[in-house]
Amino acid sequence: MQRSVVATPVVRTQVRGGGLATNHSQAVATPAAPALPAGGLTTNHSQAVARIA
Amino acid sequence: MTPDPVDEAVALHDLALSAWDEHRYPRSIDLCRRALGILEAHAGAGSPDTANVLTLLGSALDELGKHAAAEAYHRRATAVMAALPSRPEVLLRLRVQATVALAGNLRRQGRYAAAERLLRAACDDAAPRFTDLELVPLRNELGVLYKFAGRHDDAQAQYTAVRTALEAAHGPDHPALAAVWHNLAGLAHSRGDLTAGEAYARRSLALHRACLPPGHPAVVADEAHLAAILQARGEPAEAEPLLRRAIAYFTARHGPDHPDVLTNRHNLAAVLAARDPAAAAALYTVVLAGKRRTYGASHPEVALTLTNLAALAAARDDHDTARTLAVEAHRILAPQVAATHPALASVTAYLTVRGADQPVGAAA
């Protein structure tokens, strides 16, 4: 019986370990909201304290 | 004797790798395309060499911010390698390389869950046969993914494993450590640990400066990364010139909508916000348009700039606008990142107080 032969692929191009990806950092500011009073949400803009973190 | 065309493709791929090493991505892309044409004709579309070139081609396109085009090449590479056996060892390496590159592409497109599935599968594939050092690119990519997804502890675990493996192989002062210190700095920034972040960023910069010229892109990227942390530490005078230099540098190399340009212009806007909120808002608005063009409207990168525009609007008591921006940022981020992600935490805290469902009278 004839057996089929599957040739193992040969790699000729250069195989690297691979470089490392890097992350990046971006500023995240905090929208400053008025303090939440007891009993519910406020819409009193005058209480806003801007905090750009 | 007739020259073997595959030899020519191998030589073109070598040149493409050299161009990649020099951050000359358009040149690398051109060389890859030429190698690919030859390999498809003479080695076959299903050859591992074809996959190797496809992965480099996709990765170079990713570096230019052309992620949609890159994805098609990465998917072809992974399909080729999935159809081949995993022995000899080099085939497993190429398969993992193709998978990590596709996952990086999806991560850059903000498709974090799909990227994680690929990387987890690649870990299962590779872990039994790879050494800790061989696993470094995979673990590093997982770390970057987790950082951007706000999963800080998971990112820390991966980066620590990467650092340990690299230090064991090369010692603590090898330039190969620069990337992991850069990444640890970004993670510390994201966690709000700015003292550690600055130390790590300076460590990365020192390692790169020791082996690269001042105008090398890795040095400029490190300087800009340090600047982001200095801005957060309230040191704009040192941050601003570094950011302006990086913006000019990367704009000249890649154009105004490249991710490195957009990131650094975003951070420059944050510097400006302290002294000139109107100029900061104008710059954020330009960045927002650029991010929407480069990444698409629902990418987490877009949400970061929306968040900071919301902060400026809130600071001038324009809470209708701030709420509209915060709601949009929240809509983008909530399904994709952890609650600990700094931008999601920021807009969630704001909307908890201001209310996401109140009538909105102004939009950006």
Interface residues (C-beta under 8 A of the other chain):
Chain A: T8 P9 V11 R12 T13 Q14 V15 R16 G17 G18 G19 L20 A21 T22 N23 H24 S25 Q26 A27 V28 A29 T30 P31 A32 A33 P34 A35 L36 L41 T42 T43 H45 S46 A48 A50 I52 A53
Chain B: V6 D7 A9 V10 H13 D14 L17 A35 S47 P48 D49 N52 V53 L84 P85 R87 P88 V90 L91 R93 L94 Q97 V100 G104 E134 V136 P137 N140 E141 G143 V144 K147 F148 V162 A179 V180 H182 N183 A185 G186 L187 H189 S190 G197 A221 H225 A228 I229 Q231 A232 P259 D260 T263 H266 N267 A269 A270 A273 A274 E301 L304 T307 N308 A310 A311 L312 A313 A314 A315 R316 D317 H319 A322 A326 P342 A343 S346 V347 A349 Y350 T352 V353 R354 G355 Q358
